[in-house]
Amino acid sequence: MSKSSEPPILAKSEAARNCLGLNATVLPGLGTFRMGNHFRGLCEMAVALGGTVYFCITLLQAVGSRDEDIKLLQAFRPYFSHFVLGVALILGSWVSGFMFGKRLLQK
């Protein structure tokens, strides 16, 4: 195979920037996975997606249990801890992926 047909190899700093960008903007764990840390990347993606699904299901339950005579915020009150857990899972995976990408940039 000639060298011109091989895919270009990214410089380490460019790969680290791509990892940080994917983790911060697209899906936490995607950049980590692409950088070769497959287990951590899959865990971050699973936690982020699980937190998102949990939050959405809780939101649908809260809206579904709402009577016509109560306000929306009153319907959300019993589900507040569930909302916090969903947001904490999403933010936790995002921070983990962001810190992984940031550490790669510092090397």
Secondary structure, 3 states (H helix, E strand, C coil): CCHHHCCCCCCHHHHHHHHHHHHHHHCCCHHHHHCCCHHHHHHHHHHHHHHHHHHHHHHHHHHHCCCCCCCHHHHHHHHHHHHHHHHHHHHHHHHHHHHHHHHHHHC
